[in-house]
């Protein structure tokens, strides 16, 4: 090849190279300027999440685009400020609080709650709960919220308690009567009872009554009356009597099971009777020997005593008594129980005048049995038995005719 043509070829190559470098330089300048312009038009955004700050520059148009650009997924219950559709402006701050799911129990009602509260106090405020002085919340208000933690709130109410002779008012959050007694350190004995029952639920103001119940044994000593037994004695003149053996009262112990409620007796049941001393009968000999009658010469019947076909008749002074008179046992000298026979016709006599066991017709009283004696009954005097004291007062003291029938 000719030298001139070679020189021309190198000259063309040098020009092309310069042209290419010039173009590349231009493109580079334009790119640099475009990049600079692109970068300078980005907005500065600071994102605060979980106490961490992230500063970025972005061309995103909205908060949602910024979060998407960073790969963040905002949950339904998260707290984002400003909102997702807010436009991005220069030097913008975004606050993002991630919600945590916790287990919340409010007065026994359990529920799952999503919250962005930082501590229990903020959670209470968020749920619009008012924690009063006696209310209970666990854990404490200053406890930091953690995912899946348990928070319990119990509102307090007033309970009036009557126990052991005292009555007072107590604020409580107990759910049942049994729980309340346990919290207040009130123990029940085996027989004690509580109103309402232990398993009853407490829902508001209540009256709780603790009744202390105890069973005790009460031993009562009682005397047992002796009986009077009469025996016929032919060695004694009819109408005469003689105490052969004095009676003696017996003793029994009665064991009662007594139920006391708050110290007051409410029931008593006899569970056992023990004889500690046997009673002894009173034995009285009653004469049956008929005396030989003697007649004085020149004697004549008295106007106050005459013989009739049916027996002797005489005039006597008559008073009245009852089985419940002072000092009376209710058992006659011949063993008749007047307490069990209140309407029985019985008269007390002087056996020297009217034989014991005789049937006697008493004017204004009727036919009676001469079945009793008395310290004040001497001579022609009798004491008629009547059912009541008022009957005795009505009888008074009177003079009557009587006839000894047999």
C-alpha positions as CSV (number, residue, x, y, z in Angstrom):
1,X,0.0,0.0,0.0
2,X,1.1,3.5,-0.8
3,X,2.4,5.6,2.1
4,X,-0.1,8.4,1.4
5,X,-3.0,6.1,1.5
6,X,-1.8,4.6,4.8
7,X,-1.4,8.0,6.3
8,X,-4.9,8.9,5.2
9,X,-6.3,5.7,6.8
10,X,-4.7,6.5,10.2
11,X,-5.9,10.0,10.0
12,X,-9.6,8.8,9.6
13,X,-9.2,6.3,12.5
14,X,-8.0,9.0,14.8
15,X,-11.0,11.2,14.0
16,X,-13.5,8.4,14.6
17,X,-11.9,7.7,17.9
18,X,-12.1,11.2,19.0
19,X,-15.7,11.4,17.9
20,X,-16.6,8.3,19.9
21,X,-14.9,9.6,23.0
22,X,-16.7,12.9,22.6
23,X,-20.1,11.1,22.3
24,X,-19.3,8.9,25.3
25,X,-18.3,11.9,27.3
26,X,-21.5,13.7,26.4
27,X,-23.6,10.7,27.4
28,X,-21.7,10.4,30.6
29,X,-22.2,14.1,31.4
30,X,-25.9,13.8,30.5
31,X,-26.2,10.6,32.7
32,X,-24.4,12.3,35.6
33,X,-26.6,15.3,35.3
34,X,-29.7,13.2,35.1
35,X,-28.7,11.1,38.1
36,X,-27.8,14.2,40.1
37,X,-31.2,15.7,39.1
38,X,-32.9,12.4,40.0
39,X,-31.2,12.2,43.4
40,X,-31.8,15.8,44.3
41,X,-35.5,15.4,43.6
42,X,-35.9,12.5,46.1
43,X,-37.8,13.3,49.3
44,X,-36.2,12.6,52.7
45,X,-38.3,10.3,54.9
46,X,-37.6,9.0,58.4
47,X,-39.4,5.9,59.6
48,X,-39.7,5.1,63.3
49,X,-40.6,1.5,64.1
50,X,-40.1,-0.4,67.3
51,X,-37.8,2.3,68.7
52,X,-35.6,2.2,65.6
53,X,-35.2,5.0,63.0
54,X,-34.6,4.4,59.3
55,X,-33.8,7.4,57.1
56,X,-34.3,7.1,53.3
57,X,-34.6,9.2,50.3
58,X,-37.4,8.2,47.9
59,X,-39.5,9.1,44.9
60,X,-42.5,7.2,46.4
61,X,-45.7,9.2,46.1
62,X,-47.5,7.8,49.2
63,X,-46.7,6.3,52.6
64,X,-48.0,3.0,51.3
65,X,-45.4,3.1,48.5
66,X,-42.6,3.9,51.0
67,X,-43.6,0.9,53.1
68,X,-43.8,-1.4,50.1
69,X,-40.4,0.0,48.8
70,X,-38.9,-1.1,52.2
71,X,-40.6,-4.4,52.1
72,X,-42.7,-3.7,55.2
73,X,-46.2,-5.3,55.6
74,X,-48.5,-3.1,57.7
75,X,-51.0,-5.2,59.7
76,X,-54.7,-4.4,60.1
77,X,-54.3,-3.3,63.7
78,X,-51.0,-1.6,63.3
79,X,-50.8,2.2,64.0
80,X,-49.3,4.1,61.1
81,X,-49.0,7.9,61.1
82,X,-49.5,9.5,58.7
83,X,-52.0,7.1,57.0
84,X,-51.2,4.8,54.1
85,X,-52.7,7.1,51.5
86,X,-50.9,10.2,52.7
87,X,-48.7,12.0,50.0
88,X,-45.0,12.0,50.6
89,X,-43.4,15.4,51.2
90,X,-39.8,16.4,51.8
91,X,-38.3,15.7,55.3
92,X,-41.3,13.6,56.2
93,X,-41.5,11.4,59.4
94,X,-43.5,8.2,59.5
95,X,-44.4,6.5,62.8
96,X,-45.2,2.8,62.7
97,X,-46.4,0.9,65.8
98,X,-46.8,-2.9,65.2
99,X,-49.8,-4.3,67.0
100,X,-49.4,-7.2,69.4
101,X,-52.1,-9.8,70.2
102,X,-52.7,-10.4,73.9
103,X,-55.1,-12.5,76.0
104,X,-57.4,-10.1,77.9
105,X,-59.8,-11.3,80.7
106,X,-62.3,-8.7,82.0
107,X,-64.4,-9.8,84.9
108,X,-64.1,-13.4,83.8
109,X,-64.9,-12.7,80.1
110,X,-61.9,-13.8,78.0
111,X,-61.1,-12.2,74.7
112,X,-58.2,-11.8,72.2
113,X,-57.1,-8.2,71.8
114,X,-54.8,-6.5,69.3
115,X,-53.0,-3.5,70.7
116,X,-50.3,-1.0,70.0
117,X,-50.1,0.1,73.7
118,X,-46.7,0.2,75.2
119,X,-47.7,-0.8,78.7
120,X,-50.7,-2.1,80.6
121,X,-51.7,1.4,81.7
122,X,-51.9,2.5,78.0
123,X,-53.9,-0.7,77.2
124,X,-56.4,0.1,80.0
125,X,-56.8,3.6,78.5
126,X,-57.2,2.2,75.0
127,X,-59.9,-0.2,76.2
128,X,-61.6,2.7,78.1
129,X,-61.5,0.9,81.4
130,X,-61.6,2.9,84.6
131,X,-59.4,1.2,87.3
132,X,-60.7,2.2,90.7
133,X,-59.0,2.0,94.1
134,X,-60.2,-1.5,95.0
135,X,-60.1,-3.0,91.5
136,X,-57.5,-5.6,90.6
137,X,-55.4,-5.7,87.4
138,X,-52.6,-8.1,86.7
139,X,-49.8,-7.6,85.7
140,X,-49.2,-4.1,87.1
141,X,-50.0,-0.9,85.1
142,X,-46.3,-0.3,84.4
143,X,-45.7,-3.7,82.8
144,X,-44.6,-3.5,79.2
145,X,-46.9,-5.2,76.7
146,X,-45.5,-8.4,75.2
147,X,-47.0,-10.6,72.4
148,X,-49.4,-13.2,73.7
149,X,-49.2,-12.0,77.3
150,X,-52.2,-12.5,79.7
151,X,-53.8,-9.4,81.3
152,X,-56.6,-9.8,83.9
153,X,-58.9,-7.1,85.1
154,X,-61.5,-7.5,88.0
155,X,-63.8,-4.7,89.1
156,X,-64.5,-4.5,92.8
157,X,-67.9,-4.3,94.5
158,X,-69.1,-4.0,98.1
159,X,-70.1,-7.1,100.2
160,X,-71.7,-6.9,103.7
161,X,-70.4,-9.7,105.9
162,X,-72.0,-10.9,109.2
163,X,-69.8,-13.4,111.0
164,X,-68.8,-14.2,114.6
165,X,-71.1,-11.5,116.0
166,X,-69.7,-8.7,113.9
167,X,-70.9,-7.0,110.7
168,X,-68.7,-5.1,108.3
169,X,-68.4,-4.0,104.7
170,X,-65.7,-5.4,102.4
171,X,-64.6,-4.4,98.9
172,X,-63.9,-7.6,96.8
173,X,-63.4,-8.9,93.3
174,X,-64.2,-12.5,94.3
175,X,-66.4,-14.5,91.9
176,X,-67.9,-16.9,94.3
177,X,-68.8,-17.0,98.0
178,X,-66.1,-19.7,98.6
179,X,-63.5,-17.5,96.9
180,X,-64.5,-14.5,99.0
181,X,-64.2,-16.5,102.3
182,X,-60.8,-17.7,101.3
183,X,-59.5,-14.3,100.4
184,X,-60.9,-12.9,103.7
185,X,-59.4,-15.8,105.7
186,X,-62.8,-16.7,107.1
187,X,-62.8,-20.5,107.8
188,X,-65.8,-22.7,108.3
189,X,-66.1,-25.4,110.8
190,X,-67.6,-28.9,109.9
191,X,-71.1,-27.9,110.9
192,X,-71.0,-24.2,110.1
193,X,-73.0,-22.9,107.2
194,X,-73.0,-19.8,105.0
195,X,-75.8,-17.9,103.2
196,X,-75.7,-17.8,100.2
197,X,-74.1,-21.2,99.5
198,X,-70.4,-21.6,98.9
199,X,-70.8,-22.2,95.1
200,X,-73.1,-19.1,94.6
201,X,-71.6,-16.5,92.3
202,X,-71.1,-12.9,93.4
203,X,-72.2,-10.4,90.8
204,X,-72.6,-7.2,92.8
205,X,-73.6,-6.0,96.2
206,X,-74.3,-9.0,98.4
207,X,-75.1,-9.9,102.0
208,X,-73.1,-12.9,103.3
209,X,-73.9,-14.5,106.6
210,X,-71.7,-17.0,108.3
211,X,-73.6,-19.1,110.9
212,X,-71.5,-20.9,113.5
213,X,-73.1,-24.2,114.3
214,X,-72.1,-26.5,117.1
215,X,-73.5,-29.5,118.9
216,X,-73.2,-30.0,122.6
217,X,-74.4,-32.5,125.1
218,X,-76.5,-31.2,128.0
219,X,-77.0,-33.5,131.0
220,X,-80.1,-32.8,133.1
221,X,-80.7,-34.5,136.4
222,X,-84.3,-35.1,137.3
223,X,-86.0,-36.7,140.3
224,X,-88.4,-39.6,139.9
225,X,-91.4,-39.7,142.2
226,X,-92.0,-42.8,144.3
227,X,-95.2,-44.7,144.3
228,X,-97.4,-45.4,147.4
229,X,-98.4,-49.0,147.8
230,X,-101.1,-50.0,150.2
231,X,-101.3,-53.4,151.9
232,X,-104.2,-54.7,153.9
233,X,-103.3,-55.5,157.5
234,X,-105.8,-57.4,159.6
235,X,-103.9,-56.6,162.8
236,X,-104.8,-52.9,162.3
237,X,-108.3,-51.6,163.1
238,X,-110.3,-50.7,160.0
239,X,-109.6,-47.1,159.1
240,X,-106.2,-47.1,160.6
241,X,-103.1,-47.0,158.5
242,X,-99.4,-47.4,159.2
243,X,-96.4,-46.4,157.2
244,X,-94.4,-49.6,156.9
245,X,-91.6,-48.2,154.6
246,X,-90.9,-44.6,153.7
247,X,-90.7,-43.8,150.0
248,X,-87.6,-42.6,148.4
249,X,-87.3,-40.5,145.2
250,X,-85.1,-41.8,142.4
251,X,-82.8,-39.9,140.1
252,X,-82.3,-40.0,136.3
253,X,-79.9,-38.3,134.0
254,X,-81.3,-37.2,130.7
255,X,-78.7,-36.6,128.0
256,X,-79.8,-34.0,125.3
257,X,-78.0,-33.2,122.0
258,X,-78.3,-29.5,121.7
259,X,-77.7,-27.6,118.5
260,X,-76.5,-24.0,118.9
261,X,-76.4,-21.4,116.1
262,X,-74.2,-18.4,116.9
263,X,-74.5,-19.4,120.5
264,X,-78.3,-19.7,120.6
265,X,-80.1,-22.9,121.1
266,X,-82.2,-23.9,118.1
267,X,-83.0,-27.6,118.8
268,X,-82.8,-30.1,121.6
269,X,-83.1,-33.9,121.3
270,X,-83.1,-36.5,124.0
271,X,-80.6,-39.2,123.1
272,X,-80.1,-41.1,126.3
273,X,-81.7,-41.6,129.7
274,X,-79.7,-43.1,132.6
275,X,-81.0,-44.1,136.0
276,X,-78.5,-43.1,138.7
277,X,-80.7,-43.9,141.7
278,X,-83.7,-46.2,141.8
279,X,-86.9,-44.9,143.5
280,X,-88.3,-46.9,146.4
281,X,-92.1,-47.4,146.9
282,X,-93.8,-46.0,150.0
283,X,-95.6,-48.9,151.7
284,X,-98.6,-48.2,153.8
285,X,-100.5,-50.8,155.8
286,X,-104.3,-50.3,155.9
287,X,-106.2,-51.8,158.7
288,X,-109.1,-54.2,157.9
289,X,-110.0,-55.4,161.5
290,X,-113.5,-54.3,162.4
291,X,-113.8,-53.2,166.0
292,X,-116.4,-54.7,168.3
293,X,-119.2,-52.1,168.8
294,X,-120.0,-51.0,172.4
295,X,-123.2,-49.4,173.4
296,X,-123.5,-47.1,176.4
297,X,-126.6,-47.4,178.5
298,X,-128.9,-44.5,178.2
299,X,-127.1,-43.2,175.2
300,X,-129.0,-41.8,172.3
301,X,-128.0,-41.0,168.7
302,X,-126.6,-37.6,168.2
303,X,-128.4,-35.2,165.9
304,X,-125.2,-34.9,163.8
305,X,-124.8,-38.6,163.2
306,X,-127.6,-41.1,162.5
307,X,-127.9,-44.6,161.1
308,X,-129.6,-45.2,157.8
309,X,-130.2,-48.3,155.8
310,X,-127.3,-47.4,153.5
311,X,-124.8,-46.3,156.1
312,X,-123.7,-43.6,158.6
313,X,-124.6,-40.0,157.9
314,X,-122.8,-37.1,159.5
315,X,-122.3,-33.4,159.1
316,X,-118.7,-32.3,158.3
317,X,-116.7,-29.3,157.3
318,X,-115.6,-29.5,153.7
319,X,-112.8,-27.6,151.9
320,X,-111.3,-28.3,148.4
321,X,-107.9,-29.0,146.9
322,X,-106.2,-29.8,143.6
323,X,-103.4,-32.1,142.5
324,X,-101.2,-29.1,141.9
325,X,-101.5,-27.6,145.3
326,X,-98.3,-26.4,147.1
327,X,-96.4,-29.3,148.5
328,X,-98.6,-31.9,146.8
329,X,-97.1,-34.8,144.9
330,X,-100.3,-35.5,143.0
331,X,-100.3,-39.1,144.4
332,X,-102.8,-39.8,147.2
333,X,-102.2,-41.8,150.3
334,X,-103.8,-44.8,148.7
335,X,-101.7,-44.5,145.5
336,X,-104.2,-42.7,143.2
337,X,-102.5,-40.4,140.6
338,X,-104.7,-37.3,140.6
339,X,-102.5,-35.6,138.0
340,X,-103.5,-38.3,135.5
341,X,-107.1,-38.3,136.8
342,X,-108.0,-34.7,137.3
343,X,-111.8,-35.3,137.3
344,X,-111.8,-38.2,139.7
345,X,-114.0,-37.8,142.8
346,X,-111.6,-38.3,145.7
347,X,-111.8,-36.9,149.3
348,X,-109.2,-36.6,152.0
349,X,-110.4,-37.8,155.3
350,X,-109.3,-38.6,158.9
351,X,-109.1,-42.4,158.8
352,X,-110.2,-42.5,162.5
353,X,-113.6,-41.1,161.4
354,X,-114.0,-42.3,157.8
355,X,-112.1,-45.5,156.7
356,X,-109.7,-45.1,153.8
357,X,-111.1,-46.8,150.7
358,X,-114.7,-46.2,151.6
359,X,-117.3,-44.9,149.2
360,X,-118.8,-41.6,150.5
361,X,-121.7,-39.6,149.2
362,X,-120.9,-35.8,149.7
363,X,-123.7,-33.3,149.5
364,X,-123.1,-31.0,146.5
365,X,-120.2,-33.1,145.3
366,X,-121.4,-36.6,144.6
367,X,-120.1,-40.0,145.3
368,X,-116.3,-40.1,146.1
369,X,-113.6,-42.4,147.3
370,X,-112.0,-41.8,150.7
371,X,-108.6,-42.1,149.1
372,X,-106.4,-39.5,150.7
373,X,-105.3,-38.0,154.0
374,X,-103.9,-34.7,155.1
375,X,-102.1,-33.1,158.0
376,X,-104.9,-30.6,158.6
377,X,-107.7,-33.2,158.1
378,X,-108.7,-34.2,161.6
379,X,-112.0,-35.2,163.0
380,X,-115.1,-34.4,161.1
381,X,-113.4,-32.6,158.3
382,X,-112.9,-33.5,154.7
383,X,-111.0,-32.1,151.6
384,X,-112.7,-32.7,148.2
385,X,-110.5,-33.0,145.1
386,X,-111.4,-30.7,142.2
387,X,-109.8,-30.3,138.8
388,X,-108.6,-26.7,139.0
389,X,-107.7,-24.0,141.5
390,X,-110.6,-21.9,140.4
391,X,-112.9,-24.8,141.2
392,X,-111.3,-25.0,144.7
393,X,-111.9,-21.2,145.2
394,X,-115.5,-21.6,144.2
395,X,-116.0,-24.5,146.6
396,X,-114.5,-22.5,149.5
397,X,-115.3,-23.7,153.0
398,X,-118.7,-25.2,153.6
399,X,-120.6,-27.5,155.9
400,X,-122.2,-30.5,154.2
401,X,-123.8,-33.8,155.0
402,X,-122.0,-37.0,154.0
403,X,-123.1,-40.6,153.9
404,X,-120.6,-43.4,154.2
405,X,-121.9,-45.9,151.7
406,X,-119.6,-48.9,152.5
